[in-house]
């Protein structure tokens, strides 16, 4: 090889793997990508569902399933947010939970 030939050898570009943030559902403890979960945030005004994922405050994550929300509202959510859920917070979260789909169909429906 002559001098200068080394600069002609092209190196392959390094393929970078995009980092995907992971979060744990406080209801079922399953770890999934952050974008697949719903964020609940503790703010000065109270506990809110953060659909944008950008509200300031301490957050916790849950699946968009009633079963996870039911388990979370029994105590795991309050523990994750490091706050006691007020009656208003609980009512608001339960109303949101009632809009979510059930994880599995009712047995009565499946046996038809």
Secondary structure, DSSP 8 states (H G I E B T S, - for coil): --TTGGGGS------------EEEBTTT--EEEGGGSEEEEEETTEEEEESSS--SSEEEEE-SBHHHHHHIIIIIHHHHHTS---HHHHHHHHHHHTTSB-SS--HHHHT-
